[in-house]
Amino acid sequence: MSHTPFIWAAYSIGTVVLLWCALAPLIHKKAVIRDIRKLSQIEERNRDSHS
């Protein structure tokens, strides 16, 4: 019995997991930056309306 399919599967799963670990923080960073910009705009509007 050849173990080649299992080895390829293990390498494939490992590659997907490593890619996810590398890309997830970048995706999360974009969302955080977008949220910070929204909050900043809201704070500016509140400051302008109270002045």
C-alpha positions in Angstrom: 0.0 0.0 0.0 1.4 3.4 -1.0 1.4 6.2 1.5 1.7 8.9 -1.2 -1.9 10.1 -1.1 -1.7 10.5 2.7 1.6 12.4 2.4 0.2 14.7 -0.3 -2.9 15.3 1.8 -0.8 16.2 4.9 1.3 18.6 2.9 -1.7 20.2 1.3 -3.5 20.7 4.7 -0.3 22.0 6.2 0.1 24.5 3.3 -3.5 25.7 3.7 -3.1 26.2 7.5 0.2 28.1 7.0 -1.4 30.3 4.4 -4.3 31.1 6.6 -2.0 31.9 9.5 -0.2 34.3 7.3 -3.2 36.0 5.6 -5.7 36.1 8.4 -3.9 39.0 10.3 -3.8 41.0 7.1 -7.5 40.6 6.5 -8.2 41.4 10.2 -5.9 44.5 10.0 -7.9 45.9 7.1 -11.2 45.5 9.1 -9.7 47.2 12.2 -8.4 50.1 10.1 -11.8 50.5 8.5 -13.5 50.5 11.9 -11.0 53.1 13.3 -11.7 55.4 10.4 -15.5 55.1 11.0 -15.1 55.9 14.7 -12.8 58.8 13.9 -15.4 60.3 11.5 -18.1 59.9 14.1 -16.0 61.6 16.7 -15.3 64.5 14.3 -19.0 64.9 13.5 -19.8 64.9 17.2 -17.1 67.6 17.9 -18.3 69.7 15.0 -22.0 69.5 16.2 -21.0 70.5 19.7 -18.9 73.5 18.7 
